[in-house]
Amino acid sequence: MDTEYLKKCIGKCLTEGLAEVAEHRPADPINYLAYWLYKYKKNVNKEEERKVERAQLIHDRAEAQIELEMVQKLKAEELLIKQKTEAHHQKIITEQYPRKMTAELTNKSGTSNLTTVVEDDETVI
């Protein structure tokens, strides 16, 4: 039972640490192994933090995508409503003021018949 606990909890870590000691053959192997185990634990904790951070980023990105899609839908709906409103206003205007009446209003005396002036684009210095 004790050996299974050790295999489960520190087997991989201790195996890698002892392999490092055997490879590098430091002057003080116990101290080297102690520092290596400490650094191993620190690296494991950092990796867990990165996993949590990645998961949070993925979640945030998904929420941002949903929000972006919602904004796009709202803009499309706003444009559709604007187009329908303009069409409705145009319909009301044409019903109230037929083309003949509009032409008569613009041709009344006193209205100026000015020509359209086309301006060239100015270059900005």
Salt bridges, closest charged atoms under 4 A:
GLU20 OE1 - HIS24 NE2 3.04
GLU47 OE1 - ARG50 NH1 3.15
GLU47 OE2 - ARG54 NH2 3.53
ASP60 OD1 - HIS59 ND1 3.79
GLU63 OE2 - HIS59 NE2 3.39
